[in-house]
Each structure stands twice: as C-alpha cells, then as structure tokens.
C-alpha cells in the first residue's frame, strides 16, 4: 500500500453534492444498524485514496437511511496542491454512480459546513397518481387519496416560527434542546427540482436545523390533516403537548431530499 502524506492541511475545500440514499445507511460514517455503508465513509475513503492523504469529510448535517440529497454541503481540509477541476474530476470518477460532487470550491480556512450553516431546505415528494410510478418509487411516497391542500397549508402555518418541536421528533434522551425555528413551509402541486409527472407535489420546509425524524413526522401529520383525519388547528395543540404520540406517523424516508444549505 502506498504511504499517504502527512503534511499540514492548508486548504479547506467546500463541496456541494447529490446522492441517492437508497443503498446507504445515512450520512454518518458508521452507517446504520442495517449494515449499509455511510455516505461520509464512502467519500472519505475515495477522497483519501485520490489525494493520497487521510481526509475527514464534514457534512452540513446527517441524513437518515434512505434519504437523498440534491444539495448536501460538506468540506474537508487537505494539503494537496491539485487544481479544483482536476480534483473534482478525479474524485467523481472514483465515486460510485449514486454519489457525485456538483460543485467544488475553496473556502476560508475556518469554514465549517455544519456550524457555518444558517438554514437548510428539505423537500418531501409525494406521488398522488392512482397507480404509483414504477420509475419513481424510490423517490416519492405514494398517497392516492384526495388531499385538502388548503387545510394542509393552514395546519403548516402553526409550525412557522420558533417552537419546541419535541412532539415532532423521535424521543431524544440526551437532554438537548428541542427548540427549532421553521422559516417557511411550502406545499406545491409541481416542483422543478425533480421532473415528475403532473400528479406529483412536494412539501418544502426551511429552517435553522431539524431534529431526528422531524421533517418526516411533520409531513406525516400534515398528510393526516389533508386526508381529513385531523383539523388544521390540532397542529397548535400538538406543539404545546410536547408529546410524540400526539403527532402523526413518521413517513418513509424515500421521498425526502436535502435540497439546499444556506450560509
């Protein structure tokens, strides 16, 4: 095995990437209990081999098993003097076909993809056709029922702002704060992020950060409002309850995409 360099890492490289999370155990290095590899680990191994130095890739946040990204941001420090164009091309050539770097640029030495982030946008795609598409089944949740979009938008309005979202996350036992700020929730019939048929719509949620399963529980609860299983006003009561069992189901991860991280 070729010995890797151990020089001072004077460059900070920022990445924006896309990945299909279907085959992975989420972002984090160790992956999940399913035994699937973590995307972070795949990136670190590939970049380390390409640059012949040990690389630690820092992501803007963790995506769960089966969750995808259209705009995940990450960064790593290196000592390589390789040009960005050559580096991007070399790394993409060696990455698996379901992980690709879209943008690579030099960042300030103190840039941190997680701690420097101001907000993130996630989009959850839903297939509302009577018969689900066989081609997009890994990227959208099939919900054939007729939904009341106005009721869903009204329910979503109660989530805007700074709240304790304990009811909308998988119970955490570390004692850390469950207060987060949601800047916007948009529910649109069509979306240009992914070229789906007219029967598709998405729920886009922008906030300063999200708790474990928070997006998927919010989507599950809003869908219950859309189906008439809950009144929109219940959302406010759920927030105040701080009880996970008061909120809706956790929808499957396949329709969820991290689309943008803002700095």
HELIX and SHEET records of a PDB file:
HELIX    1   1 UNK A   21  UNK A   23  5                                   3    
HELIX    2   2 UNK A   39  UNK A   51  1                                  13    
HELIX    3   3 UNK A   84  UNK A   94  1                                  11    
HELIX    4   4 UNK A  149  UNK A  157  1                                   9    
HELIX    5   5 UNK A  166  UNK A  168  5                                   3    
HELIX    6   6 UNK A  214  UNK A  226  1                                  13    
HELIX    7   7 UNK A  234  UNK A  241  1                                   8    
HELIX    8   8 UNK A  244  UNK A  246  5                                   3    
HELIX    9   9 UNK A  253  UNK A  255  5                                   3    
SHEET    1   A 4 UNK A  58  UNK A  59  0                                        
SHEET    2   A 4 UNK A  68  UNK A  78 -1                                        
SHEET    3   A 4 UNK A  11  UNK A  19 -1                                        
SHEET    4   A 4 UNK A  99  UNK A 107 -1                                        
SHEET    1   B 5 UNK A  58  UNK A  59  0                                        
SHEET    2   B 5 UNK A  68  UNK A  78 -1                                        
SHEET    3   B 5 UNK A 256  UNK A 262  1                                        
SHEET    4   B 5 UNK A 119  UNK A 127 -1                                        
SHEET    5   B 5 UNK A 141  UNK A 142  1                                        
SHEET    1   C 7 UNK A  58  UNK A  59  0                                        
SHEET    2   C 7 UNK A  68  UNK A  78 -1                                        
SHEET    3   C 7 UNK A 256  UNK A 262  1                                        
SHEET    4   C 7 UNK A 119  UNK A 127 -1                                        
SHEET    5   C 7 UNK A 200  UNK A 207 -1                                        
SHEET    6   C 7 UNK A 179  UNK A 188 -1                                        
SHEET    7   C 7 UNK A 161  UNK A 164 -1                                        
END                                                                             
